[in-house]
Amino acid sequence: MSIQVQILTSEVFTRTFPARDGKPATHFREQKAAILRPDDFPLPFSLSLSDDQQAYQKGIYDLCPSSFEQGKYAGSLQFARRIKLTTPAPTPASK
């Protein structure tokens, strides 16, 4: 079983924090996405993109295992700073 993520739009939203204390302005590029949960409503979230990363096209993707990392506390799990998505493998056609 894999965790599936739905990209709701290929539009990229940019949030900017102005330059301050001699530091340059900071830009965050994000897309609207949702984790698909069986027998429950999708869980929306903002998917962060790198500065040079292309937007994901609208559709369903699998969450890449490299998107997880060990948390601060013993035995905890958390999302990595950058969540990565992979195209799901096609399901075999039923006969």
PDB file of N, CA, C and O in Angstrom:
ATOM      1  N   MET A   1       0.845  -1.181   0.000  1.00  0.00           N
ATOM      2  CA  MET A   1       0.000   0.000   0.000  1.00  0.00           C
ATOM      3  C   MET A   1       0.887   1.240   0.000  1.00  0.00           C
ATOM      4  O   MET A   1       1.886   1.303   0.716  1.00  0.00           O
ATOM      5  N   SER A   2       0.519   2.196  -0.789  1.00  0.00           N
ATOM      6  CA  SER A   2       1.284   3.443  -0.835  1.00  0.00           C
ATOM      7  C   SER A   2       0.382   4.597  -0.406  1.00  0.00           C
ATOM      8  O   SER A   2      -0.845   4.500  -0.437  1.00  0.00           O
ATOM      9  N   ILE A   3       1.017   5.676  -0.011  1.00  0.00           N
ATOM     10  CA  ILE A   3       0.281   6.893   0.330  1.00  0.00           C
ATOM     11  C   ILE A   3       0.131   7.692  -0.950  1.00  0.00           C
ATOM     12  O   ILE A   3       1.117   7.996  -1.623  1.00  0.00           O
ATOM     13  N   GLN A   4      -1.104   8.031  -1.285  1.00  0.00           N
ATOM     14  CA  GLN A   4      -1.346   8.765  -2.516  1.00  0.00           C
ATOM     15  C   GLN A   4      -1.627  10.236  -2.230  1.00  0.00           C
ATOM     16  O   GLN A   4      -2.283  10.598  -1.253  1.00  0.00           O
ATOM     17  N   VAL A   5      -1.099  11.069  -3.131  1.00  0.00           N
ATOM     18  CA  VAL A   5      -1.260  12.513  -3.034  1.00  0.00           C
ATOM     19  C   VAL A   5      -1.894  12.999  -4.331  1.00  0.00           C
ATOM     20  O   VAL A   5      -1.469  12.626  -5.424  1.00  0.00           O
ATOM     21  N   GLN A   6      -2.902  13.824  -4.193  1.00  0.00           N
ATOM     22  CA  GLN A   6      -3.546  14.409  -5.359  1.00  0.00           C
ATOM     23  C   GLN A   6      -3.087  15.850  -5.505  1.00  0.00           C
ATOM     24  O   GLN A   6      -3.214  16.653  -4.580  1.00  0.00           O
ATOM     25  N   ILE A   7      -2.548  16.168  -6.685  1.00  0.00           N
ATOM     26  CA  ILE A   7      -2.218  17.559  -7.007  1.00  0.00           C
ATOM     27  C   ILE A   7      -3.486  18.172  -7.584  1.00  0.00           C
ATOM     28  O   ILE A   7      -4.018  17.694  -8.586  1.00  0.00           O
ATOM     29  N   LEU A   8      -3.957  19.220  -6.952  1.00  0.00           N
ATOM     30  CA  LEU A   8      -5.247  19.798  -7.313  1.00  0.00           C
ATOM     31  C   LEU A   8      -5.162  20.755  -8.494  1.00  0.00           C
ATOM     32  O   LEU A   8      -6.129  20.913  -9.239  1.00  0.00           O
ATOM     33  N   THR A   9      -4.013  21.390  -8.668  1.00  0.00           N
ATOM     34  CA  THR A   9      -3.812  22.321  -9.783  1.00  0.00           C
ATOM     35  C   THR A   9      -2.315  22.406 -10.076  1.00  0.00           C
ATOM     36  O   THR A   9      -1.496  22.252  -9.169  1.00  0.00           O
ATOM     37  N   SER A  10      -1.958  22.648 -11.324  1.00  0.00           N
ATOM     38  CA  SER A  10      -0.538  22.795 -11.667  1.00  0.00           C
ATOM     39  C   SER A  10      -0.042  24.221 -11.400  1.00  0.00           C
ATOM     40  O   SER A  10       1.132  24.524 -11.615  1.00  0.00           O
ATOM     41  N   GLU A  11      -0.932  25.085 -10.935  1.00  0.00           N
ATOM     42  CA  GLU A  11      -0.570  26.473 -10.619  1.00  0.00           C
ATOM     43  C   GLU A  11       0.358  26.515  -9.402  1.00  0.00           C
ATOM     44  O   GLU A  11       0.142  25.809  -8.417  1.00  0.00           O
ATOM     45  N   VAL A  12       1.385  27.348  -9.487  1.00  0.00           N
ATOM     46  CA  VAL A  12       2.334  27.521  -8.389  1.00  0.00           C
ATOM     47  C   VAL A  12       2.048  28.855  -7.706  1.00  0.00           C
ATOM     48  O   VAL A  12       1.916  29.890  -8.360  1.00  0.00           O
ATOM     49  N   PHE A  13       1.957  28.811  -6.394  1.00  0.00           N
ATOM     50  CA  PHE A  13       1.726  30.010  -5.595  1.00  0.00           C
ATOM     51  C   PHE A  13       3.045  30.401  -4.937  1.00  0.00           C
ATOM     52  O   PHE A  13       3.755  29.541  -4.414  1.00  0.00           O
ATOM     53  N   THR A  14       3.377  31.686  -4.959  1.00  0.00           N
ATOM     54  CA  THR A  14       4.619  32.163  -4.362  1.00  0.00           C
ATOM     55  C   THR A  14       4.308  33.083  -3.186  1.00  0.00           C
ATOM     56  O   THR A  14       3.536  34.036  -3.296  1.00  0.00           O
ATOM     57  N   ARG A  15       4.937  32.761  -2.061  1.00  0.00           N
ATOM     58  CA  ARG A  15       4.859  33.631  -0.884  1.00  0.00           C
ATOM     59  C   ARG A  15       6.232  34.270  -0.713  1.00  0.00           C
ATOM     60  O   ARG A  15       7.254  33.597  -0.841  1.00  0.00           O
ATOM     61  N   THR A  16       6.254  35.560  -0.426  1.00  0.00           N
ATOM     62  CA  THR A  16       7.515  36.283  -0.290  1.00  0.00           C
ATOM     63  C   THR A  16       7.571  37.003   1.045  1.00  0.00           C
ATOM     64  O   THR A  16       6.624  37.672   1.458  1.00  0.00           O
ATOM     65  N   PHE A  17       8.714  36.843   1.709  1.00  0.00           N
ATOM     66  CA  PHE A  17       8.980  37.594   2.927  1.00  0.00           C
ATOM     67  C   PHE A  17      10.053  38.614   2.579  1.00  0.00           C
ATOM     68  O   PHE A  17      11.099  38.238   2.050  1.00  0.00           O
ATOM     69  N   PRO A  18       9.828  39.889   2.860  1.00  0.00           N
ATOM     70  CA  PRO A  18      10.753  40.944   2.440  1.00  0.00           C
ATOM     71  C   PRO A  18      12.132  40.829   3.095  1.00  0.00           C
ATOM     72  O   PRO A  18      12.307  40.195   4.135  1.00  0.00           O
ATOM     73  N   ALA A  19      13.094  41.467   2.438  1.00  0.00           N
ATOM     74  CA  ALA A  19      14.456  41.521   2.975  1.00  0.00           C
ATOM     75  C   ALA A  19      14.424  42.213   4.337  1.00  0.00           C
ATOM     76  O   ALA A  19      13.648  43.139   4.573  1.00  0.00           O
ATOM     77  N   ARG A  20      15.306  41.723   5.234  1.00  0.00           N
ATOM     78  CA  ARG A  20      15.304  42.282   6.587  1.00  0.00           C
ATOM     79  C   ARG A  20      16.642  42.023   7.253  1.00  0.00           C
ATOM     80  O   ARG A  20      17.231  40.958   7.070  1.00  0.00           O
ATOM     81  N   ASP A  21      17.120  42.973   8.013  1.00  0.00           N
ATOM     82  CA  ASP A  21      18.370  42.843   8.770  1.00  0.00           C
ATOM     83  C   ASP A  21      19.545  42.411   7.889  1.00  0.00           C
ATOM     84  O   ASP A  21      20.374  41.599   8.301  1.00  0.00           O
ATOM     85  N   GLY A  22      19.607  42.955   6.689  1.00  0.00           N
ATOM     86  CA  GLY A  22      20.709  42.645   5.789  1.00  0.00           C
ATOM     87  C   GLY A  22      20.581  41.310   5.071  1.00  0.00           C
ATOM     88  O   GLY A  22      21.477  40.931   4.316  1.00  0.00           O
ATOM     89  N   LYS A  23      19.492  40.593   5.289  1.00  0.00           N
ATOM     90  CA  LYS A  23      19.275  39.305   4.621  1.00  0.00           C
ATOM     91  C   LYS A  23      18.364  39.524   3.418  1.00  0.00           C
ATOM     92  O   LYS A  23      17.478  40.377   3.465  1.00  0.00           O
ATOM     93  N   PRO A  24      18.568  38.766   2.343  1.00  0.00           N
ATOM     94  CA  PRO A  24      17.733  38.942   1.153  1.00  0.00           C
ATOM     95  C   PRO A  24      16.303  38.461   1.395  1.00  0.00           C
ATOM     96  O   PRO A  24      16.029  37.746   2.359  1.00  0.00           O
ATOM     97  N   ALA A  25      15.418  38.857   0.522  1.00  0.00           N
ATOM     98  CA  ALA A  25      14.030  38.402   0.585  1.00  0.00           C
ATOM     99  C   ALA A  25      13.983  36.883   0.423  1.00  0.00           C
ATOM    100  O   ALA A  25      14.832  36.295  -0.246  1.00  0.00           O
ATOM    101  N   THR A  26      13.000  36.265   1.032  1.00  0.00           N
ATOM    102  CA  THR A  26      12.824  34.820   0.948  1.00  0.00           C
ATOM    103  C   THR A  26      11.545  34.520   0.179  1.00  0.00           C
ATOM    104  O   THR A  26      10.505  35.132   0.422  1.00  0.00           O
ATOM    105  N   HIS A  27      11.631  33.570  -0.753  1.00  0.00           N
ATOM    106  CA  HIS A  27      10.490  33.194  -1.577  1.00  0.00           C
ATOM    107  C   HIS A  27      10.170  31.719  -1.354  1.00  0.00           C
ATOM    108  O   HIS A  27      11.071  30.882  -1.320  1.00  0.00           O
ATOM    109  N   PHE A  28       8.905  31.409  -1.204  1.00  0.00           N
ATOM    110  CA  PHE A  28       8.445  30.031  -1.081  1.00  0.00           C
ATOM    111  C   PHE A  28       7.494  29.740  -2.228  1.00  0.00           C
ATOM    112  O   PHE A  28       6.527  30.470  -2.444  1.00  0.00           O
ATOM    113  N   ARG A  29       7.773  28.668  -2.966  1.00  0.00           N
ATOM    114  CA  ARG A  29       6.915  28.242  -4.065  1.00  0.00           C
ATOM    115  C   ARG A  29       6.137  27.014  -3.608  1.00  0.00           C
ATOM    116  O   ARG A  29       6.720  26.062  -3.090  1.00  0.00           O
ATOM    117  N   GLU A  30       4.817  27.036  -3.801  1.00  0.00           N
ATOM    118  CA  GLU A  30       3.972  25.956  -3.310  1.00  0.00           C
ATOM    119  C   GLU A  30       2.876  25.604  -4.310  1.00  0.00           C
ATOM    120  O   GLU A  30       2.481  26.407  -5.155  1.00  0.00           O
ATOM    121  N   GLN A  31       2.404  24.367  -4.175  1.00  0.00           N
ATOM    122  CA  GLN A  31       1.248  23.904  -4.930  1.00  0.00           C
ATOM    123  C   GLN A  31       0.210  23.376  -3.960  1.00  0.00           C
ATOM    124  O   GLN A  31       0.543  22.937  -2.859  1.00  0.00           O
ATOM    125  N   LYS A  32      -1.053  23.419  -4.374  1.00  0.00           N
ATOM    126  CA  LYS A  32      -2.124  22.855  -3.562  1.00  0.00           C
ATOM    127  C   LYS A  32      -2.187  21.353  -3.815  1.00  0.00           C
ATOM    128  O   LYS A  32      -2.200  20.894  -4.957  1.00  0.00           O
ATOM    129  N   ALA A  33      -2.225  20.601  -2.716  1.00  0.00           N
ATOM    130  CA  ALA A  33      -2.266  19.144  -2.806  1.00  0.00           C
ATOM    131  C   ALA A  33      -3.133  18.597  -1.682  1.00  0.00           C
ATOM    132  O   ALA A  33      -3.551  19.337  -0.791  1.00  0.00           O
ATOM    133  N   ALA A  34      -3.399  17.293  -1.730  1.00  0.00           N
ATOM    134  CA  ALA A  34      -4.163  16.641  -0.665  1.00  0.00           C
ATOM    135  C   ALA A  34      -3.725  15.189  -0.561  1.00  0.00           C
ATOM    136  O   ALA A  34      -3.520  14.518  -1.573  1.00  0.00           O
ATOM    137  N   ILE A  35      -3.583  14.711   0.663  1.00  0.00           N
ATOM    138  CA  ILE A  35      -3.324  13.291   0.893  1.00  0.00           C
ATOM    139  C   ILE A  35      -4.670  12.586   0.812  1.00  0.00           C
ATOM    140  O   ILE A  35      -5.635  12.986   1.463  1.00  0.00           O
ATOM    141  N   LEU A  36      -4.722  11.527   0.002  1.00  0.00           N
ATOM    142  CA  LEU A  36      -5.963  10.771  -0.147  1.00  0.00           C
ATOM    143  C   LEU A  36      -6.029   9.714   0.945  1.00  0.00           C
ATOM    144  O   LEU A  36      -5.101   8.926   1.124  1.00  0.00           O
ATOM    145  N   ARG A  37      -7.141   9.710   1.672  1.00  0.00           N
ATOM    146  CA  ARG A  37      -7.307   8.779   2.791  1.00  0.00           C
ATOM    147  C   ARG A  37      -8.522   7.905   2.525  1.00  0.00           C
ATOM    148  O   ARG A  37      -9.629   8.419   2.363  1.00  0.00           O
ATOM    149  N   PRO A  38      -8.328   6.586   2.476  1.00  0.00           N
ATOM    150  CA  PRO A  38      -9.469   5.697   2.229  1.00  0.00           C
ATOM    151  C   PRO A  38     -10.547   5.887   3.295  1.00  0.00           C
ATOM    152  O   PRO A  38     -10.242   5.999   4.483  1.00  0.00           O
ATOM    153  N   ASP A  39     -11.774   5.921   2.874  1.00  0.00           N
ATOM    154  CA  ASP A  39     -12.930   6.036   3.758  1.00  0.00           C
ATOM    155  C   ASP A  39     -12.930   7.322   4.595  1.00  0.00           C
ATOM    156  O   ASP A  39     -13.512   7.358   5.679  1.00  0.00           O
ATOM    157  N   ASP A  40     -12.288   8.358   4.097  1.00  0.00           N
ATOM    158  CA  ASP A  40     -12.278   9.641   4.802  1.00  0.00           C
ATOM    159  C   ASP A  40     -12.080  10.748   3.767  1.00  0.00           C
ATOM    160  O   ASP A  40     -11.785  10.477   2.603  1.00  0.00           O
ATOM    161  N   PHE A  41     -12.243  11.977   4.200  1.00  0.00           N
ATOM    162  CA  PHE A  41     -12.045  13.111   3.310  1.00  0.00           C
ATOM    163  C   PHE A  41     -10.561  13.312   3.034  1.00  0.00           C
ATOM    164  O   PHE A  41      -9.731  13.004   3.889  1.00  0.00           O
ATOM    165  N   PRO A  42     -10.203  13.832   1.835  1.00  0.00           N
ATOM    166  CA  PRO A  42      -8.797  14.157   1.570  1.00  0.00           C
ATOM    167  C   PRO A  42      -8.291  15.195   2.563  1.00  0.00           C
ATOM    168  O   PRO A  42      -9.055  16.026   3.054  1.00  0.00           O
ATOM    169  N   LEU A  43      -6.998  15.135   2.851  1.00  0.00           N
ATOM    170  CA  LEU A  43      -6.377  16.056   3.805  1.00  0.00           C
ATOM    171  C   LEU A  43      -5.524  17.058   3.022  1.00  0.00           C
ATOM    172  O   LEU A  43      -4.419  16.719   2.598  1.00  0.00           O
ATOM    173  N   PRO A  44      -6.021  18.300   2.822  1.00  0.00           N
ATOM    174  CA  PRO A  44      -5.282  19.280   2.012  1.00  0.00           C
ATOM    175  C   PRO A  44      -4.036  19.799   2.720  1.00  0.00           C
ATOM    176  O   PRO A  44      -3.995  19.903   3.946  1.00  0.00           O
ATOM    177  N   PHE A  45      -3.020  20.122   1.919  1.00  0.00           N
ATOM    178  CA  PHE A  45      -1.793  20.723   2.436  1.00  0.00           C
ATOM    179  C   PHE A  45      -1.099  21.474   1.305  1.00  0.00           C
ATOM    180  O   PHE A  45      -1.459  21.315   0.139  1.00  0.00           O
ATOM    181  N   SER A  46      -0.108  22.288   1.647  1.00  0.00           N
ATOM    182  CA  SER A  46       0.699  22.998   0.653  1.00  0.00           C
ATOM    183  C   SER A  46       1.976  22.219   0.425  1.00  0.00           C
ATOM    184  O   SER A  46       2.695  21.911   1.376  1.00  0.00           O
ATOM    185  N   LEU A  47       2.266  21.901  -0.818  1.00  0.00           N
ATOM    186  CA  LEU A  47       3.457  21.152  -1.204  1.00  0.00           C
ATOM    187  C   LEU A  47       4.527  22.152  -1.626  1.00  0.00           C
ATOM    188  O   LEU A  47       4.346  22.869  -2.610  1.00  0.00           O
ATOM    189  N   SER A  48       5.634  22.210  -0.898  1.00  0.00           N
ATOM    190  CA  SER A  48       6.720  23.157  -1.205  1.00  0.00           C
ATOM    191  C   SER A  48       7.546  22.666  -2.388  1.00  0.00           C
ATOM    192  O   SER A  48       7.813  21.472  -2.519  1.00  0.00           O
ATOM    193  N   LEU A  49       7.948  23.598  -3.244  1.00  0.00           N
ATOM    194  CA  LEU A  49       8.796  23.301  -4.398  1.00  0.00           C
ATOM    195  C   LEU A  49      10.121  24.036  -4.250  1.00  0.00           C
ATOM    196  O   LEU A  49      10.172  25.127  -3.684  1.00  0.00           O
ATOM    197  N   SER A  50      11.195  23.435  -4.761  1.00  0.00           N
ATOM    198  CA  SER A  50      12.488  24.119  -4.816  1.00  0.00           C
ATOM    199  C   SER A  50      12.402  25.259  -5.818  1.00  0.00           C
ATOM    200  O   SER A  50      11.490  25.300  -6.644  1.00  0.00           O
ATOM    201  N   ASP A  51      13.346  26.176  -5.746  1.00  0.00           N
ATOM    202  CA  ASP A  51      13.344  27.325  -6.661  1.00  0.00           C
ATOM    203  C   ASP A  51      13.347  26.918  -8.127  1.00  0.00           C
ATOM    204  O   ASP A  51      12.673  27.543  -8.946  1.00  0.00           O
ATOM    205  N   ASP A  52      14.100  25.875  -8.464  1.00  0.00           N
ATOM    206  CA  ASP A  52      14.227  25.467  -9.865  1.00  0.00           C
ATOM    207  C   ASP A  52      13.359  24.258 -10.227  1.00  0.00           C
ATOM    208  O   ASP A  52      13.461  23.734 -11.337  1.00  0.00           O
ATOM    209  N   GLN A  53      12.514  23.816  -9.308  1.00  0.00           N
ATOM    210  CA  GLN A  53      11.688  22.630  -9.541  1.00  0.00           C
ATOM    211  C   GLN A  53      10.452  22.969 -10.344  1.00  0.00           C
ATOM    212  O   GLN A  53       9.765  23.951 -10.063  1.00  0.00           O
ATOM    213  N   GLN A  54      10.166  22.139 -11.360  1.00  0.00           N
ATOM    214  CA  GLN A  54       8.955  22.326 -12.147  1.00  0.00           C
ATOM    215  C   GLN A  54       7.745  21.906 -11.330  1.00  0.00           C
ATOM    216  O   GLN A  54       7.845  21.048 -10.453  1.00  0.00           O
ATOM    217  N   ALA A  55       6.612  22.509 -11.620  1.00  0.00           N
ATOM    218  CA  ALA A  55       5.373  22.167 -10.932  1.00  0.00           C
ATOM    219  C   ALA A  55       4.926  20.765 -11.329  1.00  0.00           C
ATOM    220  O   ALA A  55       5.154  20.323 -12.455  1.00  0.00           O
ATOM    221  N   TYR A  56       4.287  20.074 -10.391  1.00  0.00           N
ATOM    222  CA  TYR A  56       3.665  18.795 -10.713  1.00  0.00           C
ATOM    223  C   TYR A  56       2.395  19.076 -11.497  1.00  0.00           C
ATOM    224  O   TYR A  56       1.697  20.054 -11.232  1.00  0.00           O
ATOM    225  N   GLN A  57       2.101  18.220 -12.459  1.00  0.00           N
ATOM    226  CA  GLN A  57       0.859  18.347 -13.215  1.00  0.00           C
ATOM    227  C   GLN A  57      -0.291  17.824 -12.362  1.00  0.00           C
ATOM    228  O   GLN A  57      -0.087  16.992 -11.477  1.00  0.00           O
ATOM    229  N   LYS A  58      -1.484  18.307 -12.625  1.00  0.00           N
ATOM    230  CA  LYS A  58      -2.676  17.862 -11.911  1.00  0.00           C
ATOM    231  C   LYS A  58      -2.810  16.343 -12.047  1.00  0.00           C
ATOM    232  O   LYS A  58      -2.693  15.807 -13.149  1.00  0.00           O
ATOM    233  N   GLY A  59      -3.055  15.648 -10.931  1.00  0.00           N
ATOM    234  CA  GLY A  59      -3.211  14.203 -10.985  1.00  0.00           C
ATOM    235  C   GLY A  59      -2.913  13.538  -9.661  1.00  0.00           C
ATOM    236  O   GLY A  59      -2.766  14.204  -8.636  1.00  0.00           O
ATOM    237  N   ILE A  60      -2.823  12.204  -9.688  1.00  0.00           N
ATOM    238  CA  ILE A  60      -2.585  11.389  -8.505  1.00  0.00           C
ATOM    239  C   ILE A  60      -1.150  10.864  -8.558  1.00  0.00           C
ATOM    240  O   ILE A  60      -0.704  10.362  -9.590  1.00  0.00           O
ATOM    241  N   TYR A  61      -0.432  10.984  -7.443  1.00  0.00           N
ATOM    242  CA  TYR A  61       0.962  10.552  -7.334  1.00  0.00           C
ATOM    243  C   TYR A  61       1.131   9.719  -6.070  1.00  0.00           C
ATOM    244  O   TYR A  61       0.307   9.785  -5.158  1.00  0.00           O
ATOM    245  N   ASP A  62       2.208   8.933  -6.024  1.00  0.00           N
ATOM    246  CA  ASP A  62       2.588   8.231  -4.799  1.00  0.00           C
ATOM    247  C   ASP A  62       3.586   9.089  -4.042  1.00  0.00           C
ATOM    248  O   ASP A  62       4.385   9.805  -4.647  1.00  0.00           O
ATOM    249  N   LEU A  63       3.539   9.017  -2.733  1.00  0.00           N
ATOM    250  CA  LEU A  63       4.494   9.721  -1.887  1.00  0.00           C
ATOM    251  C   LEU A  63       5.793   8.924  -1.865  1.00  0.00           C
ATOM    252  O   LEU A  63       5.795   7.750  -1.496  1.00  0.00           O
ATOM    253  N   CYS A  64       6.887   9.549  -2.254  1.00  0.00           N
ATOM    254  CA  CYS A  64       8.194   8.890  -2.295  1.00  0.00           C
ATOM    255  C   CYS A  64       8.671   8.606  -0.870  1.00  0.00           C
ATOM    256  O   CYS A  64       8.548   9.474  -0.006  1.00  0.00           O
ATOM    257  N   PRO A  65       9.219   7.401  -0.600  1.00  0.00           N
ATOM    258  CA  PRO A  65       9.705   7.083   0.743  1.00  0.00           C
ATOM    259  C   PRO A  65      10.760   8.059   1.268  1.00  0.00           C
ATOM    260  O   PRO A  65      10.910   8.204   2.481  1.00  0.00           O
ATOM    261  N   SER A  66      11.490   8.728   0.375  1.00  0.00           N
ATOM    262  CA  SER A  66      12.501   9.691   0.827  1.00  0.00           C
ATOM    263  C   SER A  66      11.865  10.951   1.419  1.00  0.00           C
ATOM    264  O   SER A  66      12.578  11.836   1.893  1.00  0.00           O
ATOM    265  N   SER A  67      10.540  11.042   1.398  1.00  0.00           N
ATOM    266  CA  SER A  67       9.830  12.190   1.955  1.00  0.00           C
ATOM    267  C   SER A  67       9.704  12.115   3.474  1.00  0.00           C
ATOM    268  O   SER A  67       9.189  13.039   4.104  1.00  0.00           O
ATOM    269  N   PHE A  68      10.177  11.011   4.062  1.00  0.00           N
ATOM    270  CA  PHE A  68      10.110  10.841   5.510  1.00  0.00           C
ATOM    271  C   PHE A  68      11.504  10.898   6.109  1.00  0.00           C
ATOM    272  O   PHE A  68      12.489  10.567   5.450  1.00  0.00           O
ATOM    273  N   GLU A  69      11.578  11.322   7.365  1.00  0.00           N
ATOM    274  CA  GLU A  69      12.840  11.321   8.091  1.00  0.00           C
ATOM    275  C   GLU A  69      12.563  11.093   9.572  1.00  0.00           C
ATOM    276  O   GLU A  69      11.435  11.245  10.043  1.00  0.00           O
ATOM    277  N   GLN A  70      13.597  10.733  10.279  1.00  0.00           N
ATOM    278  CA  GLN A  70      13.469  10.514  11.717  1.00  0.00           C
ATOM    279  C   GLN A  70      13.216  11.849  12.396  1.00  0.00           C
ATOM    280  O   GLN A  70      13.845  12.853  12.063  1.00  0.00           O
ATOM    281  N   GLY A  71      12.292  11.856  13.349  1.00  0.00           N
ATOM    282  CA  GLY A  71      11.943  13.072  14.069  1.00  0.00           C
ATOM    283  C   GLY A  71      12.930  13.387  15.186  1.00  0.00           C
ATOM    284  O   GLY A  71      13.882  12.644  15.426  1.00  0.00           O
ATOM    285  N   LYS A  72      12.683  14.497  15.859  1.00  0.00           N
ATOM    286  CA  LYS A  72      13.555  14.951  16.951  1.00  0.00           C
ATOM    287  C   LYS A  72      13.502  14.018  18.157  1.00  0.00           C
ATOM    288  O   LYS A  72      14.487  13.866  18.878  1.00  0.00           O
ATOM    289  N   TYR A  73      12.352  13.398  18.367  1.00  0.00           N
ATOM    290  CA  TYR A  73      12.154  12.593  19.562  1.00  0.00           C
ATOM    291  C   TYR A  73      12.290  11.110  19.224  1.00  0.00           C
ATOM    292  O   TYR A  73      11.982  10.697  18.107  1.00  0.00           O
ATOM    293  N   ALA A  74      12.740  10.330  20.162  1.00  0.00           N
ATOM    294  CA  ALA A  74      12.988   8.902  19.962  1.00  0.00           C
ATOM    295  C   ALA A  74      11.765   8.214  19.354  1.00  0.00           C
ATOM    296  O   ALA A  74      10.655   8.299  19.878  1.00  0.00           O
ATOM    297  N   GLY A  75      12.002   7.537  18.243  1.00  0.00           N
ATOM    298  CA  GLY A  75      10.954   6.759  17.615  1.00  0.00           C
ATOM    299  C   GLY A  75       9.938   7.550  16.821  1.00  0.00           C
ATOM    300  O   GLY A  75       8.962   6.974  16.339  1.00  0.00           O
ATOM    301  N   SER A  76      10.132   8.859  16.666  1.00  0.00           N
ATOM    302  CA  SER A  76       9.144   9.659  15.935  1.00  0.00           C
ATOM    303  C   SER A  76       9.513   9.751  14.456  1.00  0.00           C
ATOM    304  O   SER A  76      10.672   9.595  14.073  1.00  0.00           O
ATOM    305  N   LEU A  77       8.513  10.004  13.653  1.00  0.00           N
ATOM    306  CA  LEU A  77       8.661  10.102  12.207  1.00  0.00           C
ATOM    307  C   LEU A  77       8.064  11.432  11.771  1.00  0.00           C
ATOM    308  O   LEU A  77       7.049  11.869  12.312  1.00  0.00           O
ATOM    309  N   GLN A  78       8.689  12.070  10.803  1.00  0.00           N
ATOM    310  CA  GLN A  78       8.154  13.331  10.296  1.00  0.00           C
ATOM    311  C   GLN A  78       8.434  13.438   8.811  1.00  0.00           C
ATOM    312  O   GLN A  78       9.234  12.685   8.255  1.00  0.00           O
ATOM    313  N   PHE A  79       7.754  14.395   8.174  1.00  0.00           N
ATOM    314  CA  PHE A  79       8.009  14.647   6.764  1.00  0.00           C
ATOM    315  C   PHE A  79       9.331  15.389   6.618  1.00  0.00           C
ATOM    316  O   PHE A  79       9.680  16.218   7.458  1.00  0.00           O
ATOM    317  N   ALA A  80      10.058  15.093   5.560  1.00  0.00           N
ATOM    318  CA  ALA A  80      11.285  15.817   5.242  1.00  0.00           C
ATOM    319  C   ALA A  80      10.915  17.242   4.813  1.00  0.00           C
ATOM    320  O   ALA A  80       9.749  17.543   4.557  1.00  0.00           O
ATOM    321  N   ARG A  81      11.912  18.097   4.742  1.00  0.00           N
ATOM    322  CA  ARG A  81      11.662  19.488   4.350  1.00  0.00           C
ATOM    323  C   ARG A  81      11.026  19.569   2.960  1.00  0.00           C
ATOM    324  O   ARG A  81      10.137  20.389   2.729  1.00  0.00           O
ATOM    325  N   ARG A  82      11.469  18.740   2.058  1.00  0.00           N
ATOM    326  CA  ARG A  82      10.912  18.701   0.702  1.00  0.00           C
ATOM    327  C   ARG A  82      10.235  17.358   0.474  1.00  0.00           C
ATOM    328  O   ARG A  82      10.890  16.316   0.502  1.00  0.00           O
ATOM    329  N   ILE A  83       8.943  17.380   0.251  1.00  0.00           N
ATOM    330  CA  ILE A  83       8.191  16.168  -0.051  1.00  0.00           C
ATOM    331  C   ILE A  83       8.354  15.878  -1.539  1.00  0.00           C
ATOM    332  O   ILE A  83       8.220  16.774  -2.373  1.00  0.00           O
ATOM    333  N   LYS A  84       8.641  14.626  -1.862  1.00  0.00           N
ATOM    334  CA  LYS A  84       8.813  14.221  -3.261  1.00  0.00           C
ATOM    335  C   LYS A  84       7.702  13.263  -3.650  1.00  0.00           C
ATOM    336  O   LYS A  84       7.277  12.426  -2.854  1.00  0.00           O
ATOM    337  N   LEU A  85       7.242  13.395  -4.876  1.00  0.00           N
ATOM    338  CA  LEU A  85       6.182  12.536  -5.385  1.00  0.00           C
ATOM    339  C   LEU A  85       6.698  11.718  -6.559  1.00  0.00           C
ATOM    340  O   LEU A  85       7.573  12.162  -7.302  1.00  0.00           O
ATOM    341  N   THR A  86       6.152  10.530  -6.717  1.00  0.00           N
ATOM    342  CA  THR A  86       6.490   9.682  -7.856  1.00  0.00           C
ATOM    343  C   THR A  86       5.194   9.293  -8.564  1.00  0.00           C
ATOM    344  O   THR A  86       4.127   9.243  -7.953  1.00  0.00           O
ATOM    345  N   THR A  87       5.308   9.024  -9.842  1.00  0.00           N
ATOM    346  CA  THR A  87       4.151   8.588 -10.604  1.00  0.00           C
ATOM    347  C   THR A  87       3.812   7.170 -10.183  1.00  0.00           C
ATOM    348  O   THR A  87       4.697   6.315 -10.165  1.00  0.00           O
ATOM    349  N   PRO A  88       2.568   6.892  -9.846  1.00  0.00           N
ATOM    350  CA  PRO A  88       2.225   5.536  -9.427  1.00  0.00           C
ATOM    351  C   PRO A  88       2.422   4.524 -10.550  1.00  0.00           C
ATOM    352  O   PRO A  88       2.232   4.832 -11.726  1.00  0.00           O
ATOM    353  N   ALA A  89       2.800   3.325 -10.166  1.00  0.00           N
ATOM    354  CA  ALA A  89       2.949   2.241 -11.144  1.00  0.00           C
ATOM    355  C   ALA A  89       1.556   1.876 -11.672  1.00  0.00           C
ATOM    356  O   ALA A  89       0.589   1.867 -10.911  1.00  0.00           O
ATOM    357  N   PRO A  90       1.453   1.580 -12.955  1.00  0.00           N
ATOM    358  CA  PRO A  90       0.131   1.216 -13.493  1.00  0.00           C
ATOM    359  C   PRO A  90      -0.339  -0.097 -12.866  1.00  0.00           C
ATOM    360  O   PRO A  90       0.449  -1.007 -12.609  1.00  0.00           O
ATOM    361  N   THR A  91      -1.626  -0.161 -12.634  1.00  0.00           N
ATOM    362  CA  THR A  91      -2.182  -1.402 -12.083  1.00  0.00           C
ATOM    363  C   THR A  91      -2.459  -2.364 -13.226  1.00  0.00           C
ATOM    364  O   THR A  91      -2.889  -1.932 -14.296  1.00  0.00           O
ATOM    365  N   PRO A  92      -2.221  -3.679 -13.027  1.00  0.00           N
ATOM    366  CA  PRO A  92      -2.464  -4.636 -14.099  1.00  0.00           C
ATOM    367  C   PRO A  92      -3.942  -4.683 -14.463  1.00  0.00           C
ATOM    368  O   PRO A  92      -4.812  -4.607 -13.595  1.00  0.00           O
ATOM    369  N   ALA A  93      -4.205  -4.806 -15.732  1.00  0.00           N
ATOM    370  CA  ALA A  93      -5.590  -4.886 -16.193  1.00  0.00           C
ATOM    371  C   ALA A  93      -6.199  -6.198 -15.774  1.00  0.00           C
ATOM    372  O   ALA A  93      -5.566  -7.248 -15.885  1.00  0.00           O
ATOM    373  N   SER A  94      -7.437  -6.146 -15.289  1.00  0.00           N
ATOM    374  CA  SER A  94      -8.102  -7.389 -14.889  1.00  0.00           C
ATOM    375  C   SER A  94      -8.703  -8.066 -16.116  1.00  0.00           C
ATOM    376  O   SER A  94      -9.145  -7.412 -17.060  1.00  0.00           O
ATOM    377  N   LYS A  95      -8.704  -9.388 -16.072  1.00  0.00           N
ATOM    378  CA  LYS A  95      -9.212 -10.150 -17.234  1.00  0.00           C
ATOM    379  C   LYS A  95     -10.618 -10.608 -17.001  1.00  0.00           C
ATOM    380  O   LYS A  95     -11.206 -11.260 -17.864  1.00  0.00           O
TER     381      LYS A  95
END
